[in-house]
Amino acid sequence: MNDQAEALRNMVKMRMGQETARPTRIVTITSGKGGVGKSNFSLNFAISLQRLGKKVLVFDADIGMANIDVLMGVSSSYHLYHLFKQDKTIWDIIQIGPSGVHFIAGGSGFQDLLDLTAEQLDWFSEQIGKLQGEYDFILFDTGAGLSKETVKFISAAEETFVVTTPEPTAITDAYALVKMVKSMGINAAFKLVINRATDRKEGIQTADKINLVARRFLHAELPTLGVILDDPNVTKAVKRQTPFTVAFPGSDASRGIDEIARRYLEMSIPEQTAAAGVRGFIHKMFRFNR
């Protein structure tokens, strides 16, 4: 762990000599209900981006069911709680997983975001601010449903991916989440990911169904990032505690994730969105409902 932290600090020193830092894009990944494969998507999407030459950090922000480290078979010594207690720096709690993807393990720490003292808030903001320019993407894998913590992440992130499946309950809950966020006056940029579709046609029909209702009743557009087919290799990979893009790179699910990652990188980014970065995220997160 100490070696990893030292390597991360060295990375920062090297980048300090560069004239311009890379823009950092903040993405919240959520779902209307549990069991739709959200965390698996977050992890494997990060790995796909990493393979395409992007530097990615994954925050496991699921308070109740934090499991990113379990999916990788990695034992986590530190998480956000240690940062709030000022026992460790941001570089100490970042760990390295498969394909070199960086992650911060989940725990009770994210719940403490609602009750930070002024001193803790200053420390947290300072530490998170150090990530600006060090990563191309920071992904927050939140809990399912609309908790207070998840609302904070959605309100502060530059965009939010909603992962759902073609199951009627999953579709209903995904729409309900979007509806609740919109009713709170949060102008979130949502994108849909359809997981575990029987075939591409079913996935597209599911996305179209959600979009039709959102357009009619919420006056909102929900662009579809892509469709991931139902794949038995995903379950096999979970049992092995290995990301499926690593264990089965040629599987249907892996090809679906890779296609989504490529499509996402091809999308144009509004100038104001690209400029917001980590510091903009921090400002919006602690401004909301404080």
ZAZAVEX-485080 format. One record per residue (C-alpha): residue in one letter; x negated, y, z negated; residue number from 1. Coordinates in steps of 0.1 Angstrom, whole numbers, plus 5000, padded with zeros to 4 digits. Example, Ala and Ser with C-alpha at 12.3 -4.5 7.8 and 13.67 -1.06 7.14 Angstrom:
2
type = a&x = 4877&y = 4955&z = 4922&seq = 1
type = s&x = 4863&y = 4989&z = 4929&seq = 2
// end
This chain:
290
type = m&x = 5000&y = 5000&z = 5000&seq = 1
type = n&x = 4972&y = 5024&z = 4991&seq = 2
type = d&x = 4955&y = 5016&z = 5025&seq = 3
type = q&x = 4988&y = 5024&z = 5043&seq = 4
type = a&x = 4992&y = 5057&z = 5025&seq = 5
type = e&x = 4956&y = 5067&z = 5033&seq = 6
type = a&x = 4961&y = 5058&z = 5070&seq = 7
type = l&x = 4992&y = 5080&z = 5071&seq = 8
type = r&x = 4973&y = 5109&z = 5055&seq = 9
type = n&x = 4945&y = 5105&z = 5081&seq = 10
type = m&x = 4972&y = 5106&z = 5108&seq = 11
type = v&x = 4983&y = 5140&z = 5095&seq = 12
type = k&x = 4947&y = 5153&z = 5094&seq = 13
type = m&x = 4942&y = 5143&z = 5130&seq = 14
type = r&x = 4974&y = 5160&z = 5141&seq = 15
type = m&x = 4965&y = 5192&z = 5123&seq = 16
type = g&x = 4938&y = 5197&z = 5149&seq = 17
type = q&x = 4963&y = 5196&z = 5177&seq = 18
type = e&x = 4976&y = 5229&z = 5191&seq = 19
type = t&x = 5012&y = 5219&z = 5192&seq = 20
type = a&x = 5031&y = 5194&z = 5172&seq = 21
type = r&x = 5057&y = 5171&z = 5188&seq = 22
type = p&x = 5094&y = 5180&z = 5183&seq = 23
type = t&x = 5111&y = 5157&z = 5157&seq = 24
type = r&x = 5147&y = 5146&z = 5164&seq = 25
type = i&x = 5169&y = 5136&z = 5135&seq = 26
type = v&x = 5196&y = 5109&z = 5141&seq = 27
type = t&x = 5221&y = 5095&z = 5116&seq = 28
type = i&x = 5233&y = 5060&z = 5124&seq = 29
type = t&x = 5266&y = 5049&z = 5107&seq = 30
type = s&x = 5297&y = 5028&z = 5111&seq = 31
type = g&x = 5333&y = 5029&z = 5100&seq = 32
type = k&x = 5331&y = 4995&z = 5083&seq = 33
type = g&x = 5305&y = 4971&z = 5072&seq = 34
type = g&x = 5295&y = 4939&z = 5091&seq = 35
type = v&x = 5292&y = 4954&z = 5125&seq = 36
type = g&x = 5254&y = 4951&z = 5128&seq = 37
type = k&x = 5245&y = 4988&z = 5121&seq = 38
type = s&x = 5213&y = 4981&z = 5102&seq = 39
type = n&x = 5201&y = 4955&z = 5127&seq = 40
type = f&x = 5208&y = 4981&z = 5154&seq = 41
type = s&x = 5189&y = 5008&z = 5136&seq = 42
type = l&x = 5158&y = 4986&z = 5131&seq = 43
type = n&x = 5157&y = 4972&z = 5166&seq = 44
type = f&x = 5165&y = 5005&z = 5182&seq = 45
type = a&x = 5135&y = 5020&z = 5164&seq = 46
type = i&x = 5113&y = 4992&z = 5176&seq = 47
type = s&x = 5124&y = 4996&z = 5212&seq = 48
type = l&x = 5117&y = 5034&z = 5210&seq = 49
type = q&x = 5083&y = 5026&z = 5195&seq = 50
type = r&x = 5075&y = 5003&z = 5224&seq = 51
type = l&x = 5084&y = 5031&z = 5248&seq = 52
type = g&x = 5056&y = 5051&z = 5233&seq = 53
type = k&x = 5076&y = 5071&z = 5207&seq = 54
type = k&x = 5067&y = 5074&z = 5170&seq = 55
type = v&x = 5097&y = 5065&z = 5148&seq = 56
type = l&x = 5105&y = 5066&z = 5111&seq = 57
type = v&x = 5135&y = 5047&z = 5097&seq = 58
type = f&x = 5151&y = 5058&z = 5064&seq = 59
type = d&x = 5172&y = 5031&z = 5048&seq = 60
type = a&x = 5199&y = 5054&z = 5034&seq = 61
type = d&x = 5224&y = 5027&z = 5027&seq = 62
type = i&x = 5229&y = 5030&z = 4989&seq = 63
type = g&x = 5250&y = 4999&z = 4983&seq = 64
type = m&x = 5235&y = 4975&z = 5009&seq = 65
type = a&x = 5200&y = 4986&z = 5016&seq = 66
type = n&x = 5184&y = 4958&z = 5036&seq = 67
type = i&x = 5161&y = 4971&z = 5063&seq = 68
type = d&x = 5131&y = 4956&z = 5045&seq = 69
type = v&x = 5149&y = 4923&z = 5041&seq = 70
type = l&x = 5156&y = 4922&z = 5079&seq = 71
type = m&x = 5118&y = 4925&z = 5084&seq = 72
type = g&x = 5108&y = 4901&z = 5057&seq = 73
type = v&x = 5087&y = 4929&z = 5041&seq = 74
type = s&x = 5084&y = 4934&z = 5003&seq = 75
type = s&x = 5089&y = 4971&z = 4994&seq = 76
type = s&x = 5069&y = 4985&z = 4965&seq = 77
type = y&x = 5082&y = 5021&z = 4966&seq = 78
type = h&x = 5113&y = 5039&z = 4978&seq = 79
type = l&x = 5129&y = 5073&z = 4976&seq = 80
type = y&x = 5134&y = 5071&z = 4939&seq = 81
type = h&x = 5096&y = 5073&z = 4933&seq = 82
type = l&x = 5096&y = 5105&z = 4955&seq = 83
type = f&x = 5123&y = 5122&z = 4934&seq = 84
type = k&x = 5104&y = 5113&z = 4902&seq = 85
type = q&x = 5073&y = 5129&z = 4917&seq = 86
type = d&x = 5054&y = 5097&z = 4911&seq = 87
type = k&x = 5046&y = 5093&z = 4947&seq = 88
type = t&x = 5042&y = 5115&z = 4978&seq = 89
type = i&x = 5061&y = 5110&z = 5011&seq = 90
type = w&x = 5030&y = 5092&z = 5025&seq = 91
type = d&x = 5029&y = 5068&z = 4996&seq = 92
type = i&x = 5065&y = 5055&z = 5002&seq = 93
type = i&x = 5063&y = 5052&z = 5040&seq = 94
type = q&x = 5056&y = 5016&z = 5049&seq = 95
type = i&x = 5047&y = 4999&z = 5083&seq = 96
type = g&x = 5068&y = 4971&z = 5097&seq = 97
type = p&x = 5068&y = 4951&z = 5130&seq = 98
type = s&x = 5056&y = 4967&z = 5161&seq = 99
type = g&x = 5041&y = 4995&z = 5140&seq = 100
type = v&x = 5075&y = 5011&z = 5131&seq = 101
type = h&x = 5074&y = 5032&z = 5100&seq = 102
type = f&x = 5101&y = 5029&z = 5074&seq = 103
type = i&x = 5112&y = 5040&z = 5039&seq = 104
type = a&x = 5130&y = 5013&z = 5020&seq = 105
type = g&x = 5164&y = 5020&z = 5005&seq = 106
type = g&x = 5175&y = 5020&z = 4969&seq = 107
type = s&x = 5194&y = 5042&z = 4944&seq = 108
type = g&x = 5173&y = 5072&z = 4954&seq = 109
type = f&x = 5197&y = 5086&z = 4980&seq = 110
type = q&x = 5226&y = 5088&z = 4955&seq = 111
type = d&x = 5204&y = 5111&z = 4935&seq = 112
type = l&x = 5205&y = 5136&z = 4963&seq = 113
type = l&x = 5237&y = 5149&z = 4948&seq = 114
type = d&x = 5222&y = 5156&z = 4915&seq = 115
type = l&x = 5187&y = 5170&z = 4921&seq = 116
type = t&x = 5173&y = 5196&z = 4898&seq = 117
type = a&x = 5159&y = 5228&z = 4914&seq = 118
type = e&x = 5124&y = 5215&z = 4908&seq = 119
type = q&x = 5132&y = 5181&z = 4924&seq = 120
type = l&x = 5149&y = 5198&z = 4953&seq = 121
type = d&x = 5118&y = 5219&z = 4960&seq = 122
type = w&x = 5095&y = 5189&z = 4958&seq = 123
type = f&x = 5118&y = 5168&z = 4980&seq = 124
type = s&x = 5121&y = 5196&z = 5006&seq = 125
type = e&x = 5083&y = 5201&z = 5006&seq = 126
type = q&x = 5076&y = 5164&z = 5010&seq = 127
type = i&x = 5102&y = 5158&z = 5037&seq = 128
type = g&x = 5091&y = 5189&z = 5055&seq = 129
type = k&x = 5056&y = 5173&z = 5060&seq = 130
type = l&x = 5072&y = 5149&z = 5085&seq = 131
type = q&x = 5079&y = 5177&z = 5110&seq = 132
type = g&x = 5059&y = 5170&z = 5141&seq = 133
type = e&x = 5046&y = 5137&z = 5128&seq = 134
type = y&x = 5074&y = 5116&z = 5144&seq = 135
type = d&x = 5094&y = 5119&z = 5176&seq = 136
type = f&x = 5125&y = 5104&z = 5159&seq = 137
type = i&x = 5136&y = 5100&z = 5123&seq = 138
type = l&x = 5166&y = 5076&z = 5120&seq = 139
type = f&x = 5188&y = 5076&z = 5089&seq = 140
type = d&x = 5206&y = 5042&z = 5085&seq = 141
type = t&x = 5235&y = 5052&z = 5063&seq = 142
type = g&x = 5261&y = 5031&z = 5045&seq = 143
type = a&x = 5293&y = 5021&z = 5062&seq = 144
type = g&x = 5323&y = 5043&z = 5057&seq = 145
type = l&x = 5324&y = 5080&z = 5047&seq = 146
type = s&x = 5307&y = 5084&z = 5013&seq = 147
type = k&x = 5295&y = 5118&z = 5001&seq = 148
type = e&x = 5260&y = 5109&z = 5009&seq = 149
type = t&x = 5268&y = 5098&z = 5045&seq = 150
type = v&x = 5287&y = 5131&z = 5050&seq = 151
type = k&x = 5256&y = 5150&z = 5041&seq = 152
type = f&x = 5235&y = 5131&z = 5066&seq = 153
type = i&x = 5261&y = 5135&z = 5094&seq = 154
type = s&x = 5265&y = 5172&z = 5087&seq = 155
type = a&x = 5227&y = 5178&z = 5088&seq = 156
type = a&x = 5216&y = 5155&z = 5116&seq = 157
type = e&x = 5213&y = 5167&z = 5152&seq = 158
type = e&x = 5234&y = 5137&z = 5163&seq = 159
type = t&x = 5252&y = 5107&z = 5149&seq = 160
type = f&x = 5254&y = 5072&z = 5164&seq = 161
type = v&x = 5286&y = 5053&z = 5155&seq = 162
type = v&x = 5281&y = 5015&z = 5157&seq = 163
type = t&x = 5313&y = 4994&z = 5162&seq = 164
type = t&x = 5325&y = 4961&z = 5176&seq = 165
type = p&x = 5355&y = 4953&z = 5198&seq = 166
type = e&x = 5373&y = 4940&z = 5167&seq = 167
type = p&x = 5405&y = 4960&z = 5161&seq = 168
type = t&x = 5396&y = 4968&z = 5125&seq = 169
type = a&x = 5362&y = 4980&z = 5135&seq = 170
type = i&x = 5376&y = 5002&z = 5162&seq = 171
type = t&x = 5402&y = 5017&z = 5139&seq = 172
type = d&x = 5376&y = 5024&z = 5112&seq = 173
type = a&x = 5352&y = 5039&z = 5137&seq = 174
type = y&x = 5379&y = 5063&z = 5149&seq = 175
type = a&x = 5389&y = 5071&z = 5113&seq = 176
type = l&x = 5354&y = 5080&z = 5104&seq = 177
type = v&x = 5351&y = 5104&z = 5134&seq = 178
type = k&x = 5385&y = 5119&z = 5125&seq = 179
type = m&x = 5376&y = 5125&z = 5089&seq = 180
type = v&x = 5344&y = 5142&z = 5098&seq = 181
type = k&x = 5361&y = 5165&z = 5123&seq = 182
type = s&x = 5388&y = 5173&z = 5098&seq = 183
type = m&x = 5361&y = 5186&z = 5074&seq = 184
type = g&x = 5350&y = 5211&z = 5100&seq = 185
type = i&x = 5317&y = 5194&z = 5107&seq = 186
type = n&x = 5307&y = 5198&z = 5143&seq = 187
type = a&x = 5289&y = 5165&z = 5146&seq = 188
type = a&x = 5275&y = 5152&z = 5180&seq = 189
type = f&x = 5288&y = 5116&z = 5180&seq = 190
type = k&x = 5277&y = 5089&z = 5203&seq = 191
type = l&x = 5291&y = 5053&z = 5205&seq = 192
type = v&x = 5273&y = 5020&z = 5204&seq = 193
type = i&x = 5294&y = 4989&z = 5211&seq = 194
type = n&x = 5279&y = 4958&z = 5195&seq = 195
type = r&x = 5287&y = 4921&z = 5197&seq = 196
type = a&x = 5308&y = 4925&z = 5229&seq = 197
type = t&x = 5318&y = 4892&z = 5247&seq = 198
type = d&x = 5307&y = 4908&z = 5279&seq = 199
type = r&x = 5299&y = 4943&z = 5293&seq = 200
type = k&x = 5335&y = 4947&z = 5305&seq = 201
type = e&x = 5348&y = 4942&z = 5270&seq = 202
type = g&x = 5323&y = 4967&z = 5256&seq = 203
type = i&x = 5331&y = 4994&z = 5281&seq = 204
type = q&x = 5369&y = 4989&z = 5275&seq = 205
type = t&x = 5363&y = 4992&z = 5237&seq = 206
type = a&x = 5344&y = 5025&z = 5242&seq = 207
type = d&x = 5370&y = 5038&z = 5266&seq = 208
type = k&x = 5398&y = 5030&z = 5241&seq = 209
type = i&x = 5381&y = 5050&z = 5213&seq = 210
type = n&x = 5372&y = 5078&z = 5237&seq = 211
type = l&x = 5408&y = 5081&z = 5250&seq = 212
type = v&x = 5423&y = 5085&z = 5215&seq = 213
type = a&x = 5395&y = 5109&z = 5204&seq = 214
type = r&x = 5400&y = 5130&z = 5234&seq = 215
type = r&x = 5438&y = 5131&z = 5230&seq = 216
type = f&x = 5440&y = 5137&z = 5193&seq = 217
type = l&x = 5407&y = 5152&z = 5182&seq = 218
type = h&x = 5397&y = 5170&z = 5214&seq = 219
type = a&x = 5364&y = 5153&z = 5211&seq = 220
type = e&x = 5341&y = 5136&z = 5235&seq = 221
type = l&x = 5323&y = 5105&z = 5223&seq = 222
type = p&x = 5296&y = 5095&z = 5249&seq = 223
type = t&x = 5287&y = 5058&z = 5250&seq = 224
type = l&x = 5251&y = 5050&z = 5246&seq = 225
type = g&x = 5255&y = 5014&z = 5256&seq = 226
type = v&x = 5268&y = 4979&z = 5250&seq = 227
type = i&x = 5251&y = 4951&z = 5232&seq = 228
type = l&x = 5263&y = 4916&z = 5239&seq = 229
type = d&x = 5272&y = 4890&z = 5212&seq = 230
type = d&x = 5240&y = 4869&z = 5209&seq = 231
type = p&x = 5234&y = 4838&z = 5186&seq = 232
type = n&x = 5197&y = 4848&z = 5186&seq = 233
type = v&x = 5205&y = 4877&z = 5164&seq = 234
type = t&x = 5216&y = 4854&z = 5136&seq = 235
type = k&x = 5186&y = 4832&z = 5141&seq = 236
type = a&x = 5163&y = 4863&z = 5138&seq = 237
type = v&x = 5181&y = 4874&z = 5106&seq = 238
type = k&x = 5175&y = 4840&z = 5090&seq = 239
type = r&x = 5138&y = 4842&z = 5100&seq = 240
type = q&x = 5137&y = 4878&z = 5086&seq = 241
type = t&x = 5123&y = 4890&z = 5119&seq = 242
type = p&x = 5138&y = 4917&z = 5141&seq = 243
type = f&x = 5154&y = 4901&z = 5171&seq = 244
type = t&x = 5136&y = 4923&z = 5195&seq = 245
type = v&x = 5104&y = 4907&z = 5181&seq = 246
type = a&x = 5116&y = 4871&z = 5177&seq = 247
type = f&x = 5136&y = 4870&z = 5209&seq = 248
type = p&x = 5124&y = 4898&z = 5232&seq = 249
type = g&x = 5142&y = 4883&z = 5263&seq = 250
type = s&x = 5175&y = 4877&z = 5246&seq = 251
type = d&x = 5208&y = 4894&z = 5257&seq = 252
type = a&x = 5208&y = 4916&z = 5225&seq = 253
type = s&x = 5172&y = 4927&z = 5230&seq = 254
type = r&x = 5178&y = 4936&z = 5266&seq = 255
type = g&x = 5209&y = 4956&z = 5255&seq = 256
type = i&x = 5189&y = 4975&z = 5228&seq = 257
type = d&x = 5161&y = 4982&z = 5253&seq = 258
type = e&x = 5186&y = 4996&z = 5278&seq = 259
type = i&x = 5201&y = 5019&z = 5252&seq = 260
type = a&x = 5166&y = 5031&z = 5241&seq = 261
type = r&x = 5157&y = 5039&z = 5277&seq = 262
type = r&x = 5190&y = 5056&z = 5284&seq = 263
type = y&x = 5187&y = 5077&z = 5253&seq = 264
type = l&x = 5153&y = 5090&z = 5262&seq = 265
type = e&x = 5166&y = 5100&z = 5296&seq = 266
type = m&x = 5193&y = 5122&z = 5281&seq = 267
type = s&x = 5187&y = 5159&z = 5281&seq = 268
type = i&x = 5182&y = 5176&z = 5247&seq = 269
type = p&x = 5196&y = 5211&z = 5241&seq = 270
type = e&x = 5168&y = 5235&z = 5233&seq = 271
type = q&x = 5183&y = 5245&z = 5200&seq = 272
type = t&x = 5187&y = 5208&z = 5190&seq = 273
type = a&x = 5151&y = 5200&z = 5198&seq = 274
type = a&x = 5139&y = 5230&z = 5179&seq = 275
type = a&x = 5158&y = 5222&z = 5147&seq = 276
type = g&x = 5137&y = 5193&z = 5135&seq = 277
type = v&x = 5131&y = 5183&z = 5099&seq = 278
type = r&x = 5132&y = 5217&z = 5084&seq = 279
type = g&x = 5166&y = 5224&z = 5101&seq = 280
type = f&x = 5179&y = 5191&z = 5088&seq = 281
type = i&x = 5168&y = 5199&z = 5052&seq = 282
type = h&x = 5184&y = 5234&z = 5054&seq = 283
type = k&x = 5218&y = 5220&z = 5066&seq = 284
type = m&x = 5218&y = 5190&z = 5043&seq = 285
type = f&x = 5215&y = 5210&z = 5011&seq = 286
type = r&x = 5236&y = 5239&z = 5023&seq = 287
type = f&x = 5266&y = 5215&z = 5028&seq = 288
type = n&x = 5289&y = 5214&z = 4997&seq = 289
type = r&x = 5264&y = 5228&z = 4973&seq = 290
// end
